Amino acid sequence: MELFYGSGLRNSELVGLNVGDRLKHDEWLVRGKGKKERKVPMSEPACLALTDYLTTRGRLLASRQKDRVTGRG
């Protein structure tokens, strides 16, 4: 929600973001209506929330991968 609020993106634009679309720490390449692209700045709280999310997501994915290899999952 912080990213949604702190960026001013439309819902469809937010859902369509990929990690590879990040240009800088606080700037993203967004594809909008009609496949138009624009650079969008992100607020500092949005950047921090996104960094926290990506870190947590990475840990969870690594844990799931480990569980699959060891037969726990």
N, CA, C and O atoms as a printed pandas DataFrame, in Angstrom:
     atom_number atom_name residue_name chain_id  residue_number  x_coord  y_coord  z_coord
0              1         N          MET        A               1    0.822   -1.192    0.000
1              2        CA          MET        A               1    0.000    0.000    0.000
2              3         C          MET        A               1    0.867    1.257    0.000
3              4         O          MET        A               1    0.520    2.263   -0.619
4              5         N          GLU        A               2    1.986    1.188    0.695
5              6        CA          GLU        A               2    2.876    2.347    0.743
6              7         C          GLU        A               2    3.383    2.690   -0.655
7              8         O          GLU        A               2    3.465    3.861   -1.025
8              9         N          LEU        A               3    3.716    1.672   -1.416
9             10        CA          LEU        A               3    4.186    1.902   -2.786
10            11         C          LEU        A               3    3.076    2.498   -3.645
11            12         O          LEU        A               3    3.321    3.408   -4.437
12            13         N          PHE        A               4    1.883    1.998   -3.492
13            14        CA          PHE        A               4    0.729    2.504   -4.239
14            15         C          PHE        A               4    0.490    3.980   -3.906
15            16         O          PHE        A               4    0.314    4.806   -4.802
16            17         N          TYR        A               5    0.487    4.292   -2.638
17            18        CA          TYR        A               5    0.255    5.671   -2.186
18            19         C          TYR        A               5    1.432    6.584   -2.533
19            20         O          TYR        A               5    1.238    7.716   -2.977
20            21         N          GLY        A               6    2.646    6.085   -2.327
21            22        CA          GLY        A               6    3.836    6.911   -2.489
22            23         C          GLY        A               6    4.291    7.119   -3.919
23            24         O          GLY        A               6    5.227    7.876   -4.174
24            25         N          SER        A               7    3.637    6.454   -4.845
25            26        CA          SER        A               7    4.055    6.571   -6.242
26            27         C          SER        A               7    3.012    7.255   -7.116
27            28         O          SER        A               7    3.352    7.847   -8.141
28            29         N          GLY        A               8    1.755    7.179   -6.722
29            30        CA          GLY        A               8    0.689    7.743   -7.541
30            31         C          GLY        A               8    0.356    6.891   -8.751
31            32         O          GLY        A               8   -0.268    7.373   -9.696
32            33         N          LEU        A               9    0.764    5.635   -8.733
33            34        CA          LEU        A               9    0.484    4.743   -9.860
34            35         C          LEU        A               9   -0.960    4.298   -9.878
35            36         O          LEU        A               9   -1.629    4.265   -8.845
36            37         N          ARG        A              10   -1.433    3.957  -11.062
37            38        CA          ARG        A              10   -2.728    3.298  -11.184
38            39         C          ARG        A              10   -2.546    1.862  -10.712
39            40         O          ARG        A              10   -1.435    1.333  -10.724
40            41         N          ASN        A              11   -3.632    1.240  -10.300
41            42        CA          ASN        A              11   -3.566   -0.137   -9.822
42            43         C          ASN        A              11   -2.956   -1.064  -10.871
43            44         O          ASN        A              11   -2.094   -1.880  -10.544
44            45         N          SER        A              12   -3.383   -0.953  -12.100
45            46        CA          SER        A              12   -2.872   -1.830  -13.159
46            47         C          SER        A              12   -1.380   -1.603  -13.402
47            48         O          SER        A              12   -0.658   -2.541  -13.741
48            49         N          GLU        A              13   -0.919   -0.374  -13.231
49            50        CA          GLU        A              13    0.505   -0.080  -13.393
50            51         C          GLU        A              13    1.316   -0.704  -12.259
51            52         O          GLU        A              13    2.394   -1.257  -12.481
52            53         N          LEU        A              14    0.788   -0.609  -11.055
53            54        CA          LEU        A              14    1.473   -1.174   -9.893
54            55         C          LEU        A              14    1.584   -2.687  -10.013
55            56         O          LEU        A              14    2.643   -3.261   -9.761
56            57         N          VAL        A              15    0.493   -3.325  -10.397
57            58        CA          VAL        A              15    0.482   -4.781  -10.545
58            59         C          VAL        A              15    1.456   -5.221  -11.645
59            60         O          VAL        A              15    2.032   -6.307  -11.566
60            61         N          GLY        A              16    1.638   -4.391  -12.656
61            62        CA          GLY        A              16    2.497   -4.734  -13.774
62            63         C          GLY        A              16    3.977   -4.466  -13.567
63            64         O          GLY        A              16    4.782   -4.752  -14.453
64            65         N          LEU        A              17    4.357   -3.920  -12.407
65            66        CA          LEU        A              17    5.770   -3.639  -12.156
66            67         C          LEU        A              17    6.579   -4.922  -12.024
67            68         O          LEU        A              17    6.106   -5.918  -11.477
68            69         N          ASN        A              18    7.792   -4.881  -12.529
69            70        CA          ASN        A              18    8.741   -5.979  -12.378
70            71         C          ASN        A              18   10.001   -5.423  -11.723
71            72         O          ASN        A              18   10.305   -4.239  -11.870
72            73         N          VAL        A              19   10.725   -6.260  -11.010
73            74        CA          VAL        A              19   11.949   -5.815  -10.352
74            75         C          VAL        A              19   12.908   -5.191  -11.366
75            76         O          VAL        A              19   13.623   -4.243  -11.039
76            77         N          GLY        A              20   12.929   -5.703  -12.566
77            78        CA          GLY        A              20   13.809   -5.180  -13.608
78            79         C          GLY        A              20   13.417   -3.800  -14.111
79            80         O          GLY        A              20   14.167   -3.180  -14.865
80            81         N          ASP        A              21   12.255   -3.315  -13.704
81            82        CA          ASP        A              21   11.798   -1.991  -14.123
82            83         C          ASP        A              21   12.373   -0.876  -13.252
83            84         O          ASP        A              21   12.152    0.304  -13.522
84            85         N          ARG        A              22   13.105   -1.251  -12.216
85            86        CA          ARG        A              22   13.678   -0.252  -11.315
86            87         C          ARG        A              22   14.889    0.379  -11.989
87            88         O          ARG        A              22   15.850   -0.310  -12.330
88            89         N          LEU        A              23   14.837    1.683  -12.175
89            90        CA          LEU        A              23   15.914    2.403  -12.834
90            91         C          LEU        A              23   16.966    2.879  -11.836
91            92         O          LEU        A              23   18.169    2.774  -12.072
92            93         N          LYS        A              24   16.483    3.394  -10.733
93            94        CA          LYS        A              24   17.326    3.870   -9.643
94            95         C          LYS        A              24   16.647    3.460   -8.345
95            96         O          LYS        A              24   15.581    2.846   -8.353
96            97         N          HIS        A              25   17.279    3.809   -7.231
97            98        CA          HIS        A              25   16.686    3.492   -5.928
98            99         C          HIS        A              25   15.270    4.049   -5.817
99           100         O          HIS        A              25   14.386    3.408   -5.248
100          101         N          ASP        A              26   15.061    5.245   -6.363
101          102        CA          ASP        A              26   13.771    5.927   -6.183
102          103         C          ASP        A              26   13.062    6.235   -7.499
103          104         O          ASP        A              26   12.260    7.166   -7.567
104          105         N          GLU        A              27   13.351    5.461   -8.542
105          106        CA          GLU        A              27   12.740    5.734   -9.847
106          107         C          GLU        A              27   12.463    4.426  -10.581
107          108         O          GLU        A              27   13.305    3.529  -10.626
108          109         N          TRP        A              28   11.258    4.339  -11.159
109          110        CA          TRP        A              28   10.830    3.141  -11.871
110          111         C          TRP        A              28   10.351    3.495  -13.273
111          112         O          TRP        A              28    9.857    4.596  -13.516
112          113         N          LEU        A              29   10.503    2.555  -14.181
113          114        CA          LEU        A              29    9.941    2.681  -15.512
114          115         C          LEU        A              29    8.578    1.994  -15.480
115          116         O          LEU        A              29    8.481    0.795  -15.218
116          117         N          VAL        A              30    7.539    2.762  -15.748
117          118        CA          VAL        A              30    6.168    2.265  -15.642
118          119         C          VAL        A              30    5.526    2.244  -17.017
119          120         O          VAL        A              30    5.651    3.189  -17.796
120          121         N          ARG        A              31    4.841    1.153  -17.298
121          122        CA          ARG        A              31    4.106    1.035  -18.553
122          123         C          ARG        A              31    2.627    1.256  -18.250
123          124         O          ARG        A              31    2.026    0.535  -17.454
124          125         N          GLY        A              32    2.063    2.256  -18.893
125          126        CA          GLY        A              32    0.680    2.615  -18.633
126          127         C          GLY        A              32   -0.228    2.264  -19.792
127          128         O          GLY        A              32    0.051    1.356  -20.576
128          129         N          LYS        A              33   -1.311    2.995  -19.881
129          130        CA          LYS        A              33   -2.292    2.777  -20.942
130          131         C          LYS        A              33   -1.643    2.964  -22.305
131          132         O          LYS        A              33   -0.793    3.836  -22.486
132          133         N          GLY        A              34   -2.041    2.160  -23.236
133          134        CA          GLY        A              34   -1.509    2.262  -24.577
134          135         C          GLY        A              34   -0.039    1.914  -24.676
135          136         O          GLY        A              34    0.637    2.317  -25.624
136          137         N          LYS        A              35    0.467    1.158  -23.690
137          138        CA          LYS        A              35    1.867    0.727  -23.633
138          139         C          LYS        A              35    2.838    1.906  -23.583
139          140         O          LYS        A              35    4.008    1.764  -23.938
140          141         N          LYS        A              36    2.364    3.049  -23.150
141          142        CA          LYS        A              36    3.239    4.202  -22.983
142          143         C          LYS        A              36    4.106    4.001  -21.753
143          144         O          LYS        A              36    3.655    3.477  -20.734
144          145         N          GLU        A              37    5.362    4.426  -21.863
145          146        CA          GLU        A              37    6.286    4.293  -20.744
146          147         C          GLU        A              37    6.622    5.661  -20.174
147          148         O          GLU        A              37    6.704    6.653  -20.899
148          149         N          ARG        A              38    6.815    5.694  -18.852
149          150        CA          ARG        A              38    7.248    6.925  -18.207
150          151         C          ARG        A              38    8.055    6.578  -16.966
151          152         O          ARG        A              38    7.890    5.509  -16.377
152          153         N          LYS        A              39    8.924    7.493  -16.584
153          154        CA          LYS        A              39    9.702    7.329  -15.364
154          155         C          LYS        A              39    8.893    7.910  -14.215
155          156         O          LYS        A              39    8.363    9.017  -14.317
156          157         N          VAL        A              40    8.798    7.161  -13.120
157          158        CA          VAL        A              40    8.005    7.583  -11.976
158          159         C          VAL        A              40    8.889    7.589  -10.737
159          160         O          VAL        A              40    9.493    6.571  -10.398
160          161         N          PRO        A              41    8.969    8.737  -10.057
161          162        CA          PRO        A              41    9.719    8.776   -8.791
162          163         C          PRO        A              41    8.903    8.136   -7.670
163          164         O          PRO        A              41    7.673    8.183   -7.682
164          165         N          MET        A              42    9.589    7.546   -6.713
165          166        CA          MET        A              42    8.942    6.946   -5.549
166          167         C          MET        A              42    9.353    7.719   -4.305
167          168         O          MET        A              42   10.481    8.202   -4.207
168          169         N          SER        A              43    8.442    7.832   -3.369
169          170        CA          SER        A              43    8.766    8.492   -2.109
170          171         C          SER        A              43    9.766    7.633   -1.330
171          172         O          SER        A              43    9.876    6.430   -1.566
172          173         N          GLU        A              44   10.478    8.248   -0.419
173          174        CA          GLU        A              44   11.439    7.500    0.402
174          175         C          GLU        A              44   10.750    6.410    1.227
175          176         O          GLU        A              44   11.261    5.291    1.279
176          177         N          PRO        A              45    9.608    6.688    1.877
177          178        CA          PRO        A              45    8.928    5.597    2.600
178          179         C          PRO        A              45    8.524    4.442    1.671
179          180         O          PRO        A              45    8.580    3.278    2.068
180          181         N          ALA        A              46    8.122    4.761    0.449
181          182        CA          ALA        A              46    7.758    3.703   -0.505
182          183         C          ALA        A              46    8.980    2.874   -0.878
183          184         O          ALA        A              46    8.891    1.650   -0.982
184          185         N          CYS        A              47   10.119    3.528   -1.080
185          186        CA          CYS        A              47   11.358    2.811   -1.400
186          187         C          CYS        A              47   11.762    1.887   -0.260
187          188         O          CYS        A              47   12.157    0.745   -0.492
188          189         N          LEU        A              48   11.665    2.379    0.969
189          190        CA          LEU        A              48   12.011    1.560    2.135
190          191         C          LEU        A              48   11.066    0.370    2.274
191          192         O          LEU        A              48   11.506   -0.745    2.558
192          193         N          ALA        A              49    9.778    0.602    2.077
193          194        CA          ALA        A              49    8.804   -0.487    2.172
194          195         C          ALA        A              49    9.064   -1.535    1.092
195          196         O          ALA        A              49    8.967   -2.735    1.349
196          197         N          LEU        A              50    9.389   -1.088   -0.096
197          198        CA          LEU        A              50    9.669   -2.019   -1.186
198          199         C          LEU        A              50   10.932   -2.827   -0.915
199          200         O          LEU        A              50   10.962   -4.032   -1.162
200          201         N          THR        A              51   11.967   -2.176   -0.413
201          202        CA          THR        A              51   13.207   -2.871   -0.076
202          203         C          THR        A              51   12.952   -3.928    0.995
203          204         O          THR        A              51   13.449   -5.049    0.891
204          205         N          ASP        A              52   12.179   -3.575    2.023
205          206        CA          ASP        A              52   11.833   -4.537    3.074
206          207         C          ASP        A              52   11.065   -5.718    2.498
207          208         O          ASP        A              52   11.335   -6.870    2.840
208          209         N          TYR        A              53   10.102   -5.426    1.619
209          210        CA          TYR        A              53    9.306   -6.489    1.004
210          211         C          TYR        A              53   10.181   -7.433    0.183
211          212         O          TYR        A              53   10.071   -8.652    0.309
212          213         N          LEU        A              54   11.048   -6.871   -0.656
213          214        CA          LEU        A              54   11.890   -7.700   -1.514
214          215         C          LEU        A              54   12.854   -8.549   -0.693
215          216         O          LEU        A              54   13.134   -9.691   -1.056
216          217         N          THR        A              55   13.360   -8.006    0.402
217          218        CA          THR        A              55   14.245   -8.762    1.287
218          219         C          THR        A              55   13.492   -9.931    1.924
219          220         O          THR        A              55   13.983  -11.059    1.933
220          221         N          THR        A              56   12.311   -9.658    2.450
221          222        CA          THR        A              56   11.499  -10.700    3.077
222          223         C          THR        A              56   11.090  -11.760    2.058
223          224         O          THR        A              56   11.131  -12.957    2.342
224          225         N          ARG        A              57   10.698  -11.310    0.877
225          226        CA          ARG        A              57   10.300  -12.245   -0.185
226          227         C          ARG        A              57   11.461  -13.162   -0.552
227          228         O          ARG        A              57   11.274  -14.362   -0.750
228          229         N          GLY        A              58   12.650  -12.595   -0.643
229          230        CA          GLY        A              58   13.832  -13.396   -0.971
230          231         C          GLY        A              58   14.110  -14.464    0.073
231          232         O          GLY        A              58   14.440  -15.602   -0.263
232          233         N          ARG        A              59   13.976  -14.095    1.340
233          234        CA          ARG        A              59   14.183  -15.071    2.419
234          235         C          ARG        A              59   13.141  -16.183    2.359
235          236         O          ARG        A              59   13.475  -17.357    2.517
236          237         N          LEU        A              60   11.880  -15.818    2.130
237          238        CA          LEU        A              60   10.818  -16.825    2.058
238          239         C          LEU        A              60   11.016  -17.767    0.880
239          240         O          LEU        A              60   10.827  -18.976    1.008
240          241         N          LEU        A              61   11.394  -17.219   -0.257
241          242        CA          LEU        A              61   11.630  -18.069   -1.427
242          243         C          LEU        A              61   12.802  -19.010   -1.202
243          244         O          LEU        A              61   12.749  -20.176   -1.593
244          245         N          ALA        A              62   13.858  -18.509   -0.574
245          246        CA          ALA        A              62   15.024  -19.348   -0.279
246          247         C          ALA        A              62   14.648  -20.459    0.700
247          248         O          ALA        A              62   15.096  -21.597    0.552
248          249         N          SER        A              63   13.828  -20.132    1.696
249          250        CA          SER        A              63   13.384  -21.122    2.674
250          251         C          SER        A              63   12.542  -22.200    2.011
251          252         O          SER        A              63   12.708  -23.386    2.296
252          253         N          ARG        A              64   11.645  -21.795    1.131
253          254        CA          ARG        A              64   10.804  -22.773    0.424
254          255         C          ARG        A              64   11.646  -23.674   -0.473
255          256         O          ARG        A              64   11.404  -24.878   -0.562
256          257         N          GLN        A              65   12.633  -23.081   -1.135
257          258        CA          GLN        A              65   13.515  -23.859   -2.006
258          259         C          GLN        A              65   14.284  -24.878   -1.172
259          260         O          GLN        A              65   14.435  -26.027   -1.587
260          261         N          LYS        A              66   14.767  -24.474   -0.010
261          262        CA          LYS        A              66   15.499  -25.366    0.881
262          263         C          LYS        A              66   14.601  -26.505    1.340
263          264         O          LYS        A              66   15.029  -27.658    1.382
264          265         N          ASP        A              67   13.345  -26.182    1.686
265          266        CA          ASP        A              67   12.414  -27.215    2.134
266          267         C          ASP        A              67   12.136  -28.231    1.036
267          268         O          ASP        A              67   11.988  -29.420    1.317
268          269         N          ARG        A              68   12.063  -27.780   -0.197
269          270        CA          ARG        A              68   11.819  -28.700   -1.319
270          271         C          ARG        A              68   12.999  -29.652   -1.499
271          272         O          ARG        A              68   12.818  -30.843   -1.754
272          273         N          VAL        A              69   14.205  -29.111   -1.362
273          274        CA          VAL        A              69   15.409  -29.919   -1.548
274          275         C          VAL        A              69   15.535  -30.950   -0.440
275          276         O          VAL        A              69   15.927  -32.089   -0.692
276          277         N          THR        A              70   15.203  -30.556    0.796
277          278        CA          THR        A              70   15.335  -31.482    1.928
278          279         C          THR        A              70   14.101  -32.361    2.124
279          280         O          THR        A              70   14.097  -33.239    2.987
280          281         N          GLY        A              71   13.054  -32.130    1.327
281          282        CA          GLY        A              71   11.856  -32.946    1.407
282          283         C          GLY        A              71   10.887  -32.553    2.501
283          284         O          GLY        A              71   10.007  -33.334    2.862
284          285         N          ARG        A              72   11.036  -31.353    3.031
285          286        CA          ARG        A              72   10.121  -30.895    4.087
286          287         C          ARG        A              72    8.872  -30.237    3.537
287          288         O          ARG        A              72    7.882  -30.114    4.257
288          289         N          GLY        A              73    8.888  -29.807    2.271
289          290        CA          GLY        A              73    7.784  -29.027    1.741
290          291         C          GLY        A              73    6.923  -29.711    0.821
291          292         O          GLY        A              73    5.962  -29.124    0.323
